Amino acid sequence: MRYAIAIIVALFGLITYYSTSTDNQVTGEKQHVKLTASQEVALGRQLAPQMAAREAFRTLVESGEEQLPVIDDNALQGILRRRDMIRYIQIRLARHSA
């Protein structure tokens, strides 16, 4: 009986997911998540710092550089060093494994 209910719920979810698609006006792609424009902007703003940090770390690793300038509004805000990023990751991993 549990399996039958689980299958019905899964089927309902799949049908709902695939039957409610809209075209994203910016990318032109179909999307299955209903977000208003303001919700999408808010989500982008929330994720932007994490995405910027990942991109900066990737750039440091791929370029072989030891540091990158942090620029905002055409002004130098600071320097991001590879060793600082690695230390930050080590601290985060230690906290999650403890």
N, C-alpha and C positions, 0 to 999 in steps of 0.2 A: 504494500500500500504506500509506503514512504517513497519507494522508487517511482511509482506512478505519479505521485504528487510532484516530485522533483522534476520528472520529465515534462509534466504539464507546465510547471513554472518556467522551466528552461525554454520550452517551445514558445510560450507567451512572450518571454523576453526577446527571443530571436525575431519573432514576427513583428513585435513592436519596434525593435531596433531597425530592421531592414525596411519597414513600411513608412518610417518617418524620416526621410532624408530631405535636406534642403541644399540649395547651391550657395556656397560661400561667395559673396560678392567680391571679395578681395582676391582670393586665389582661383576662383572659378571651379573649384572641386566640390564634389558632393560631401556633405558632412551629415553624420547621424546623431549629433548632439545638438539639442536645441538651446542656443544661447542668444540672448539679446546682444545688440552691439555694445551696450554698456557693460554687460557681464563679460564679454570677450575682451574688452579693453582692460577691465579690472583684473582678469586672469593673467593677461599679458604683463601688466605692471607688477603683479605679485611674483611672477616667475622670472622677470627680467634680471634681477640681481644674481639669481642662481645660474641662469644661462650665461651671463657675462663672466662669472667666475669660472665656469667650465670652459668657456671659449678662451679665456686668458690662460688657463692652465694648459690647455691643448696647444696654444700658440707657443708658450714657453717650452714645452716638451718637443714639439716638432721643429722649432726654429733653432733650438740649442742655445738660445739666449738665456742669460741668468736673471734678467730683470726686464720689466716693461713699464713704460710711463703710464700713469693713470691720468687721463685728461677728461675734463668736463667743462663745457662751455668755453672751449678753446684755451683753457688754463690748466697748467699742471697742478694736479691735486695730490700726487704722491708717486711712489715707486712700488711696484709689486715685484717681489723677489721670489724666485723659484724655491729657495730654501724655506721661505715663510709659508708658501702654499703647501709644501711637503710636510712641514711641521704641523700645520693646521689639520691636514688629513690624518696624520698619525695620532693627534690628540682626539679627533672625532672617532677614529676606529677604536682607540683604547676605551673611550667612554661607552661605545656600543657593545664592546665585547665584555665589559665588566659586569 
